[in-house]
Amino acid sequence: MSEILLSQLAHVELFSPKPEETVAWMKDIFGLEETTREGQSVYLRGWAEWLHSSLIVTEAKESGVGRIGWRTYGPEDPETIARRLQDTEEHVGWVDDWTGHGRTYQYRSAFGRHLHEVFWDVDLYEAPEDKKDHAVPNRPQKIPTTAGAAVRYLDHVTMPSANMRGDIDFYKRLGARHTAATEVEPGFSVFSTLTCNGIRSTHDLALVPDFSGATGRAHHIAFRVDQRVDVERVAEIAVSHGTPIELGPGVHGIDEITYLYLREPGGFRMEVNAGGWVNTMPDWETKTYQAADGNPGQSLYRNVTIPESFYEAWPLPPKEAAEKEQEAVASEQLADFFQQKPARL
């Protein structure tokens, strides 16, 4: 019997040591709109998102990611997932109500130990009359004309894991498709993409290896814009407003999306992307890229030198763990991925 349990990546909670600056940046550069504030958290959404919020900025001592929220495909699916995990180490428990959605089941991934939550009942965004798009009623509001990059919606989250294969198998238990991977040698994967169902283009979850021994860390959060040229516009907006570009614009071979990576004021990495493939095949077999000769999974053009900073993840590990991680990243075995250089001509 085929099974789809999750419908979409609904929200990600971003921890920030500079919450007000982070929120202002998300509004000014990305063009996110504020829905509400509660306690130490600010709830934001892209202009084309029907749900209450997709990014929750929460004050914290260090940058990182907290709750990763998924809406299920039907009202009974949270209970199905809870029954599947209730006697495992991944089980966390039920929360009666959260801002933006109803009764929620929480669990942690098997090895990365990231906190996920699933729910069915949601609060929808209701635009004030002056923001309603009567010409295009399938939009929750009009397209903003003055809001930074005007990102459309949340796209994906990427997280380190000490056991990528184990976490991939865990996510597949909940219906995810493992769409693509990059290896440095046969059987040694250093990047993987997954989707929560068979109708999602590109990916909503990605994994990279974690050599630090820490758990619960995050690499980046991505939002989507309409056109590839919009990614270039974000780059120009960012530079003109004092935000350096970490990587891009460029095109990933995996998923074929145009990408741009930036750091928000709290120090965390954010991505903007556009384009990419559409893969609706439920029996899709994972495609594997080799990192050698320019890392085509990372760069379609194979002409990019990746900055050392690009493999940082948050929270940053303590000194001994950071040295362990750096030693692994600098090893010859992983050089084709972590020390990526342009392909030889």
N, C-alpha and C positions, 0 to 999 in steps of 0.2 A: 504494500500500500504506500502510495506517495504521501508525503507529509510536508506542509509548510506551516511553521509555528510563528515566525516573525515577519512583520510586514515592512518595517523600516527602522533605521537608526533615528530615534526621536530627539535625543538630546545628549550633550556631554557637559559635565561639570568641570570647569577650569579653575584650579586653585591659583591665586595670585597674591604675592606679597605687596602689590601695589594696586589694589582693586579699583580705586577711582580712576587711576591713570589707564588701567587696562580697559575699563568700560568706556572711557572717553575715546580711546584708540579704536575700539571695536565700532563705535558709532561714526567717528570721523573718517577712518580709513576703509573699513569694511562696509560701512553703511548699515550696520545692524540697528534695529529699533528696540527700545526698552519697553518691556511689557509690564513689569512690576518689580518691587523690591520687598524682600522679606528677610529679616535678621541680617546676617552678614553676606547675603547673596543678592545679586542683580540678575534678572531674567531677561534674555534678549532673543530676538528672532530675525531671520532674513525676511525681506519684503514679500516673498512668494510662499511663505510657509503658513499652512493652515493651523498648525498646532500652536499652543500657547507660547512655547519657547523652545529654542534648540541649543542655546548656549547659556549656561548658568555660571556666572563669575562669582566665586566665593573667596572671601578673604582668608589667607593662610600664611604661615611663616615661609613656606617654600612653594615654588611653582610645581604643578603636577595636575593630574586628572583624578577626579573623584568618581561620582556616579556616571555610568554609561547606560543610557536608557533606550529601550527598544519597545515599540508598540507591537503587540501580537497581531496575528492574522484574524483572530476571532475571539469572542468573549470567554471561551472555555480554555484557551491556550495557556494563560498564566498558571492555571491549576494543573494542566498537563505537564508543564515544565517543572513545577514544584514537586509533583509526584515523582518525576524522573530523577530529581536531585535530592530529595528530602533525606535520604539515608547516606549521603556522600559528604565528603569534606568540603565540597563546593557550596553546600546549602548555607544560607544566612537566615532567611526568614521573611515574614510578611510585614509590610507597612500599610496601615489602613488608608492613608491619604498623603499625597504630596502636592505642593503647588504645581498646577498644570495638569495633573492626572490623578486618577483614583487609586484603588487598592493595587498594591505593587508587591511582586515577589522579587527578592534580591538573592543573588548568588555570586560567587567568585569563580573566575576561570581557574582551571586545574593547576597550572604551573605559573603563569604570570600573576595570578591572584588579584586581577583587576576586578573591581566591584561593578557588576551589571545589575540591571533591574528590568523587569518586564511588566507590562500592564496593558489593559484594553481601554478602559474608560479614560477619556481625555477631555480637557477644556480646549475649545477652539477659539482662535483669535477672532474678535469681532471688530471690524474697522469702524471708526466714526464715519458719519455720513460724508464728510468732505474727503475721505480717503477711499471710499468705495469705488470700485471700477465697474460702472454700469455698462460700459461697452464690452468688457470681457469678464463676465460673471464667474468664470472658473478661476479667477484670481482672487485672493483674499483682500487685496487692496490695489490701488493704482501703483504703477512704477514710480519710485521716488525720482525727483529731478535734481535734488541737491545733496544727496546722501552718499558721499564718498564713492566707493566701488559698487554700491548697491548689490552686494552678493545676494544670490537668490535663495539658497538653502544649504543646510548642513550636508556634507558629502560623506566624510569618513573619519575614522580615528585610527592612528597607528601606534602600536604598543610593543615594547620589548618583552621577550619571554625567554626564560632559561631553558625551556624545552618546547621549541616551536612545534615539533611533530605531535607531542602530547596535547598541546593546546589546540592544534588544528583538529585532532580527533575529537576533542571535547566539544568544540564549536559545531562539528559535523553532527554530533549527537542531537543538537538542537536545530538541525535542518540546514546549516550553512553549506555552501558549495565552495570548495577549494579551487579557485580558478587559475592561479598561476604562481610560479615560484622562481627564484633565482638561486643558483648553486655556485659555490666556488670550486667544488669538485663533486663528482657523483655521490649523492646521498647527503651532502653537507649543505643544507639550505640556509640562506642568510636573508631571505625576504619572501613573504607569501601574502597573497591577497585572497580574501573571502567575501562572499555575498550571503546575505541572510535568506534569500529566496531565489526563485528562478525568473523573476521579472525585473531584477535590478541591473542596470547597466554599471559598468566599471566595478568598483568594490565599495563596501561600507566599513570594512575592517581589514587591517593589515598587521602583520607581525614582523619584527626584526629580532635578532638574537640579543640576549642580555648576558654579558660575561662578568657582571659585577657581583653576582650572588644576591642582589637585591630583588624585590618583587614590587608589583604595583606601580611601575614607572610608565611614563608615556613619552612618545617621540613627537607627535604633532596631531593637530586637529585641522581638518580641511573643510572649506566652504566652496560652493560652486557658483560660477557666473555663466551667463548665457553663451557668449561667443569667445573663441580663442583670442580675438583682438581685445576683449575686455580684460584678459589677464595682463596684457601689455599696459593697458590703462591703469590697472591697479599698481603696477610697478612704477609708473610715472607719478601717480598720486603719492605713493609711499616715499619715493625719493624726494619729491618736492616738499614733503612735510616732515622730513628728517628721520625717516625710518630706513635704515640700510637694508639692502637685499642680501639674503644669505645664499640663495641659489635660484637660478632661472632668470627670465623665462626660458623654458625648454619644453621638450616633449618626452614623456616616459614611453619606453617600448612596451612595457606591461601596461595594458589599458589604453595606451595611445592618448593620454590626456596631456594637455598643455598645462604646465605647472609653474608656480612661483612660491618661494618660501621666504617668510619674514619672521622677525621676532617682535612680539608685542611688548609693552613696557615692563611687564612682570618677568620677561626673559624667556617666555615659552614660545615655541615655534608654531606658526600658523601657515597654512597653505591656502592658496586660491587656485582653482583649476577649472578647465572647460574642455568640451569635446570628449573624445574617447569612443570606444566601441560599445555596441549593444549586444549582449550575450544572454539569450533567454533559454538556452538549451539545458533542460533539467538533468540530462545525462552527460554533461560536459566533462571531459577528462582534463585534469590539470596539465597545463603546458609549462615546461621548464626551460628557463633561460640559463645560459652559462655566463658568469661574470667576466670571463677572460675577453681580452681584445675590445676594451671600451665599455663593458657592462651595458649591453643593449637593452636590458630590462629597465635600467635606470635612465639611459639616454638613447633615444631612438637614433640620434645622429652620431653617437659614439665619439663625440668631440669635446667632452666635458671633463674638467678636473674638479673633483668634489672637495670642498673645504673640510678641514679636520673637524670643524665645529658641527658639521651636519649630523654626526652620529652621537651627539649629546642627547641625553634623555633626562627626564625629571620625575621625582626629585633627584638632584645630583647625588651620587653615592659618596660615602665617607672616604677619607684619604686612601686607606688600604684597599677598599673595593674599587676605587677609581683607578689605582695603579694596576690592579689585576685586569680591569677592563681595557685599559690603554695598552697593556702588554699583548692582550689577545688581538686587539684591533690593528696593532702595528706588526703582527706576525706575517711572515711571508705567505703562509697558507691562505690568509684572508686578504692579501694585498689587492687582488683584482676587484674586490668589492669596496673595502674600506679605504683604500688608497687609489681609487679609480683615476686613471689617466686616459687621455684620448687614444683611440685605436691607432695602431701603427699604419702609416700610409704605404 
